[in-house]
Amino acid sequence: MTQKDITFVADFLTEHFNEAPELYNRKGKYFNVERVGQYLKDEDDDLVSPPNTEGNQWFNFLKNSTHLKESPLLFPYYPEKSLHFVKRQMEGVIDQCLQKPADVIGRSVHQAVCMSLYKISQSEDSTPRLFKLPFLWNDKISNIHYVLFTILEDSISKIHILRRHTDTSRSVSNEIIAVEFGNILNNSVNESSDSRCYSCLDAHFYDDETVTVVLKESVEQEGKERVLAQLPLS
């Protein structure tokens, strides 16, 4: 260690670990703890060295505001407590706020339809991730809900589009189609299908009538790795 390092540590100890007789009546608190670390302790005890809020513009603003002083919209401040204590208090308030909507929404949600997309072997130890990039789109004009996704085991060059009417009371059948890209972007029939096969990296709805797809060549060549395609929904 250099002399500068030793001086730095000595100054730190001198500043933060001086004897504090006023703390002798507190169990195990005979020294002034480091002032940053006290905020990170996961305990409900009061801070040994609470912050000085005198002159704080925010506190002065609240103190002089008749409407904000007792406002339920402001989270209460605990100047004597650590950040862990405040975090637990805030989590409790948030959980309480979300519980009622969760109960109401949970009771209103029900299964409208069940479709089998693929089957996997029951003997497999772990379930593979076969369902990829699901993207939802709602056509408010036609009241149609779309889901874009790919099934990796089926074909990485396919995207699937599921269409369903948003009015579940109507007896409208669901429709699902698969669009396969493969080698449809070849410049000529002479190109082999192996050299210009495309897989889907991502797909999103651009608007109610268009799907944007990012394609990738299976055999990468410089300058030809990615293709951005606009696919008319019709």
ABEGO torsion letter per residue (X at the ends): XBAAAAAAAAAAAAAAABBBAAAAABBGBABBBBAAAAAABBBABBBABBBBABGBAAAAAAAABAAAAABAABBBBBAABBAAAAAAAAAAAAAAAAAAAAAAAAAABBBABBBBABBBBAABABBBBABBGBBBBBBAAAGBBBBBBBBAAABAABBBBBBBBABAABBBBBBBBBBBAEAAABABAABBAAABBBBBABBBBABAABBBBBBBBABBBBGAABBBBBBBAX
